Amino acid sequence: MYNDIIEGFDDEKIEGITITLAKVPTVDGCLVIRCSGWLDLYNYNQFQKRVTKAIGAGFTRLIFDLHAVHRMSSLPIGGLVALLRSVRAKDGDLVLQDVQPVVFDVLQLLGFSQFFTMTSTLEDSVARFAHRPADAAFPRVFACPICEVKLRAGRAGRFRCSQCRTILALAETGAVALG
């Protein structure tokens, strides 16, 4: 498969998975990465190299369309967390779209389902990037409600306190809640 969006994206063949790309013209730096097949220990390294190329090309709002991924092991899921951190450091984000039940079960079993935004349609995925309330002032500094350590968040979402490891949810409005 040839992708003309990112130069060199398809230089290496990946066993077990096919990846196609589509730009989202209404959102700057937004790319849909459609995956088909499986992700495991044997092909994740090449998959990560390709996604890193996309981030290096300026795409920091990534939508992973997983409707045709029928298996994913723990290594790629942990790697997706690393990719999430990478794009968030560049004021971007990552959305998992149309996650199949077998993949969702692995995400949930490993405790990673809380870290990802998951949507069921492309319209919902794009809306996560296109809409940001004007009253949301990010980055935001706030105190953890448990240990009172000062935390900095670049955007709304769920994360762990760096001190007490409590899972916190920061709303678009800036409200902090447990869990």
ABEGO torsion letter per residue (X at the ends): XBBAABBGAAABBBBGBBBBBBBBAABBGBBBBBBBEBBBAAAAAAAAAAAAAAAAAGBABBBBBAAABABBBAAAAAAAAAAAAAAAAAGBBBBBBGBBAAAAAAAAAAGAAAABBBBABAAAAAAAAABBBAABBOBBBBBBAAAGBBBBBABBEBBBBAAAGBBBBBBAAGBBBBX
